[in-house]
Each structure stands twice: as structure tokens, then as C-alpha cells.
Amino acid sequence: MAIEHIEKSIIEQAFERGLVKPNPPGERTGKKVAVIGSGPAGLAAAAQLNRAGHLVTVFERKNRIGGLLRYGIPDFKLEKNVIDRRLAVMEAEGIKFQTNANVGENISVDLLKKDFDAICLCGGSTIPRDLNIPGRELNGVHFAMEFLEQNNRRVAGDKINPAEEIMATGKHVIVIGGGDTGSDCVGTSNRHRAESITQIELLSKPPDSRAEETPWPLWPMMLRTSSSHEEGADRFWAVLTKSFHGDADGNVKSLKVVDIAWTTDQITGRSGFKEVEGTERDLPCDLALLAIGYLHPQHTGLLDKLGIEYDERGNVKANNYQTNIENIFSAGDMRRGQSLVVWAISEGREAARAIDIFLMGKSTLEGKAVSPLAIEE
Ligand SMILES: Cc1cc2nc3c(=O)[nH]c(=O)nc-3n(C[C@H](O)[C@H](O)[C@H](O)COP(=O)(O)OP(=O)(O)OC[C@H]3O[C@@H](n4cnc5c(N)ncnc54)[C@H](O)[C@@H]3O)c2cc1C
């Protein structure tokens, strides 16, 4: 029984028994904080800042609140009523939400700076890594999030323009990338009733059980098989994508791949790979989904207009969540780079505490370093 399951069971029981009730702060500080982005980092920051008595507005450029919880992770992994019931509590506690509010585009950053005492940037890591191989421009080659976001909208009841529909139904689907996003593409393609689903990964197949190099409490380096994989997909590791090939109408029809062998240089310790001779082959492909990660947050618009500095990976640079601008903080994937929901929540809470101290000189909010259960990073 994992801690995750215990926690889920506790909160489900609590909602079922009506124990999760709005708990607005007793007093307001009169300070106003803008949270940009409504993913788990933004929501966690907003909840804590509101608890500290600040007036919080969450700005979200999409038409619904939730970030990747809403539009990345499919319903079969996270039912959206889980987000909605929490949002109802947060609203009743006094947090304001503004959707279709693209800060830096239809909401001016100057107005925001004037109206708020502090800003918390939680815009996520949104620039996907591309696959620059011949044929990338063919119809039917998409970033995973184009496919997943559209499907989440479809499931939520939105009308999708037929000309823009991305469906896996009856198609040979190739998912490129072996992580969570790739697994969600597999599960969604199965629900669309794809003809075949193949997931390929550049890295070697991880061991079936925890590798010796990653003992507890490190994140275990091991093969992960999700329910999406169990529903059906061919999985291949150590495969390099070479080129997409299409028909006369510009539709993708196949993907040329080759097996690779990973090597480690004995002197430098650097790893590299060699193509395995005689393994080049064409996989049938009517829909290719690129799930190979994210580079960094979007710089144009919000961040560049604010004059935010970046770290060497292009993420928002921050010291204890505070950016190069005194009253602007950042948390979640936007600061940390592409990561996990638990990290986004943790960062949002920690950033809220840092903002509270900035505004009030002290904070009674919980923090990792001040908790009796302090976690070393
Ligand atoms: C398909 C997929 C599956 C995943 N599955 C898992 C999983 O199973 N488990 C797990 O732990 N993690 C998973 N992750 C990772 C996890 O979802 C992210 O790490 C997490 O959501 C990051 O939270 P965040 O709040 O930092 O950013 P996000 O969730 O990305 O939210 C950022 C929000 O900011 C908004 N925004 C950006 N710029 C602006 C602006 N200028 N104005 C207004 N709003 C703006 C965006 O529209 C977005 O809603 C998955 C990711 C993907 C893509």
C-alpha cells in the first residue's frame, strides 16, 4: 500500500462525508497577489496565500482552470470533478479566478504590476521539444499535447472544428517518447480505437525492478508499465527515428527507424550510441505523436515583457522562488523545468511562504524547512 493510495482514500472519504469545507481566513492583510497560471503550482500558491489573508487573483489564459491537470492528463487518469470540487472550495474561501486572461497579451503586465503587491509566475513549461527529422512537416505528425488537449476538450463537451480534429481511430499510431505523456497518448489512442499503437523510446529498456544505482529513497530507475500500456501497445526501446515518409497528398504514411546500441566512454564516462547495422526498417504510421519533453517556459509575452532573467536551461531563474524582480516570484515547471504534480504543489506552497514573508516580514504558513517533518532536498 503506497502513501499515495492512503492519501487518496483519506481525501475521498473526507469529501464524501462533507468534511472538506471552505475555511476563509479570519482577517485580511489588504495585500493583493496575482498568480499567473492555474496548474497545480498556481493553485497551491493561491490556496496558501489566501490562507495567509492576502487577496488572491489567479489569471489563466485557457478557458478553464487547472493547467495540465485539466488539459494534459486525460480523464481516465484524473477525473476532472476532482479539480472542480477543490476549485469550488477555493472560490468559497475568497480566491478570484480569471480565465481567458493571457497575461502579457490581453492583460497588460504594467497594469498587473500597478494593481498587485506581488506576483507569482506559475505558467508551466510549455515549449515542446521538436523532432527535426525529414518529413516532420507532413500531415499527421503532431506534438502530443495537441492531441491530448484536444481530447480533454472533447471529453469536457467542447465542439472541435472537424478540420482540426486529431483522431487515432483506425490509424497506425506511433508514439515517440516513453514517459508519462507518451503513456497518456497510448491510452487515448486505445480509446479512439486505433488500428495499431507503437511506442518507441531512444533510451535503453530500464530494468524490471529497482536498479542498484537508485536505492530508496531515490526515485527508482525501473520499467514503468501503466494501465494504458496494459490496454495494448507495442513498446520498443533503443530506437532512433530517422525520417517520416508521406503520400502524394502530404499525409504521413511511415516512419523509418533503426535500432541503436548505447555505449559509455571508459575515459570520459559520457554515453553515446551507435546504429545497429541491418536494423533499419519502416513502421506504418498514419499518426505520429511527439512526446519527447519540454524545453522551457514561453519567453515571449509575459516573461520577456516583465524583464525576467532565465537560468542556463531557459527556465525562470529564482532564488528561494524570488526572481530578479523583487516582488515577482515563480514556482512549478516554469521555474523548475518539466517535472511532476507533487513538485508543482510543493513549489507553489513554498513560493507562497516566501511571498508572505516578503509582504509581511514573517509568515505562519507551513514550509518544508520549518516543519517538524522537514525534507532535505
Ligand atoms: C500529458 C502529461 C501527462 C502528465 N502526467 C503526469 C502524471 O501522471 N503525474 C505527474 O506527477 N505529473 C504528470 N505530468 C506533469 C505535470 O502535469 C506537471 O509537472 C504539472 O502540471 C506542472 O504544474 P504547473 O502548475 O507548474 O504548470 P501547468 O500545469 O503547466 O500550468 C501552467 C498554467 O499556466 C497557464 N499560463 C501560462 N502562461 C500564461 C499567461 N501568460 N497568462 C495566463 N496563464 C498562463 C497555462 O495555460 C497553464 O494552464 C504530466 C504532464 C503532461 C504534459
The ligand as an SDF file (V2000), in Angstrom:
LIG
                    3D

 53 58  0  0  0  0  0  0  0  0999 V2000
    0.3790   14.7350  -20.8210 C   0  0  0  0  0  0  0  0  0  0  0  0
    1.0270   14.9190  -19.4840 C   0  0  0  0  0  0  0  0  0  0  0  0
    0.8500   13.9430  -18.5120 C   0  0  0  0  0  0  0  0  0  0  0  0
    1.4130   14.1060  -17.2580 C   0  0  0  0  0  0  0  0  0  0  0  0
    1.2080   13.1440  -16.3300 N   0  0  0  0  0  0  0  0  0  0  0  0
    1.7020   13.3100  -15.0950 C   0  0  0  0  0  0  0  0  0  0  0  0
    1.4650   12.3340  -14.0860 C   0  0  0  0  0  0  0  0  0  0  0  0
    0.8500   11.3050  -14.3230 O   0  0  0  0  0  0  0  0  0  0  0  0
    1.9420   12.5830  -12.8300 N   0  0  0  0  0  0  0  0  0  0  0  0
    2.6450   13.7240  -12.5250 C   0  0  0  0  0  0  0  0  0  0  0  0
    3.0310   13.9090  -11.3880 O   0  0  0  0  0  0  0  0  0  0  0  0
    2.9090   14.6440  -13.4820 N   0  0  0  0  0  0  0  0  0  0  0  0
    2.4450   14.4710  -14.7510 C   0  0  0  0  0  0  0  0  0  0  0  0
    2.7170   15.4110  -15.7020 N   0  0  0  0  0  0  0  0  0  0  0  0
    3.4970   16.6190  -15.3330 C   0  0  0  0  0  0  0  0  0  0  0  0
    2.6180   17.6350  -14.5610 C   0  0  0  0  0  0  0  0  0  0  0  0
    1.3600   17.7420  -15.1940 O   0  0  0  0  0  0  0  0  0  0  0  0
    3.3060   18.9810  -14.4810 C   0  0  0  0  0  0  0  0  0  0  0  0
    4.5780   18.8140  -13.8830 O   0  0  0  0  0  0  0  0  0  0  0  0
    2.5000   19.9840  -13.6430 C   0  0  0  0  0  0  0  0  0  0  0  0
    1.1970   20.1390  -14.1580 O   0  0  0  0  0  0  0  0  0  0  0  0
    3.1890   21.3510  -13.6150 C   0  0  0  0  0  0  0  0  0  0  0  0
    2.3730   22.2400  -12.9170 O   0  0  0  0  0  0  0  0  0  0  0  0
    2.4970   23.8160  -13.1130 P   0  0  0  0  0  0  0  0  0  0  0  0
    1.4310   24.4120  -12.2630 O   0  0  0  0  0  0  0  0  0  0  0  0
    3.8910   24.2490  -12.8910 O   0  0  0  0  0  0  0  0  0  0  0  0
    2.1930   24.0950  -14.6630 O   0  0  0  0  0  0  0  0  0  0  0  0
    0.9880   23.7070  -15.6130 P   0  0  0  0  0  0  0  0  0  0  0  0
    0.1710   22.5820  -15.0920 O   0  0  0  0  0  0  0  0  0  0  0  0
    1.6010   23.5660  -16.9630 O   0  0  0  0  0  0  0  0  0  0  0  0
    0.0650   25.0080  -15.5910 O   0  0  0  0  0  0  0  0  0  0  0  0
    0.5120   26.2240  -16.1240 C   0  0  0  0  0  0  0  0  0  0  0  0
   -0.6950   27.0700  -16.4960 C   0  0  0  0  0  0  0  0  0  0  0  0
   -0.2600   28.4070  -16.7540 O   0  0  0  0  0  0  0  0  0  0  0  0
   -1.0200   28.9410  -17.8090 C   0  0  0  0  0  0  0  0  0  0  0  0
   -0.2950   30.0780  -18.3850 N   0  0  0  0  0  0  0  0  0  0  0  0
    0.9200   30.0710  -18.9820 C   0  0  0  0  0  0  0  0  0  0  0  0
    1.2520   31.3200  -19.3740 N   0  0  0  0  0  0  0  0  0  0  0  0
    0.2290   32.1320  -19.0110 C   0  0  0  0  0  0  0  0  0  0  0  0
   -0.0170   33.5330  -19.1570 C   0  0  0  0  0  0  0  0  0  0  0  0
    0.8710   34.3440  -19.7670 N   0  0  0  0  0  0  0  0  0  0  0  0
   -1.1730   34.0450  -18.6750 N   0  0  0  0  0  0  0  0  0  0  0  0
   -2.0800   33.2260  -18.0640 C   0  0  0  0  0  0  0  0  0  0  0  0
   -1.9070   31.8920  -17.9110 N   0  0  0  0  0  0  0  0  0  0  0  0
   -0.7580   31.3600  -18.3670 C   0  0  0  0  0  0  0  0  0  0  0  0
   -1.1410   27.7410  -18.7530 C   0  0  0  0  0  0  0  0  0  0  0  0
   -2.2150   27.9160  -19.6660 O   0  0  0  0  0  0  0  0  0  0  0  0
   -1.3870   26.6030  -17.7770 C   0  0  0  0  0  0  0  0  0  0  0  0
   -2.7610   26.4210  -17.5340 O   0  0  0  0  0  0  0  0  0  0  0  0
    2.1830   15.2750  -16.9760 C   0  0  0  0  0  0  0  0  0  0  0  0
    2.3970   16.2320  -17.9670 C   0  0  0  0  0  0  0  0  0  0  0  0
    1.8270   16.0700  -19.2190 C   0  0  0  0  0  0  0  0  0  0  0  0
    2.0700   17.1030  -20.2810 C   0  0  0  0  0  0  0  0  0  0  0  0
  1  2  1  0
  2  3  1  0
  2 52  2  0
  3  4  2  0
  4  5  1  0
  4 50  1  0
  5  6  2  0
  6  7  1  0
  6 13  1  0
  7  8  2  0
  7  9  1  0
  9 10  1  0
 10 11  2  0
 10 12  1  0
 12 13  2  0
 13 14  1  0
 14 15  1  0
 14 50  1  0
 15 16  1  0
 16 17  1  0
 16 18  1  0
 18 19  1  0
 18 20  1  0
 20 21  1  0
 20 22  1  0
 22 23  1  0
 23 24  1  0
 24 25  2  0
 24 26  1  0
 24 27  1  0
 27 28  1  0
 28 29  2  0
 28 30  1  0
 28 31  1  0
 31 32  1  0
 32 33  1  0
 33 34  1  0
 33 48  1  0
 34 35  1  0
 35 36  1  0
 35 46  1  0
 36 37  1  0
 36 45  1  0
 37 38  2  0
 38 39  1  0
 39 40  1  0
 39 45  2  0
 40 41  1  0
 40 42  2  0
 42 43  1  0
 43 44  2  0
 44 45  1  0
 46 47  1  0
 46 48  1  0
 48 49  1  0
 50 51  2  0
 51 52  1  0
 52 53  1  0
M  END
$$$$
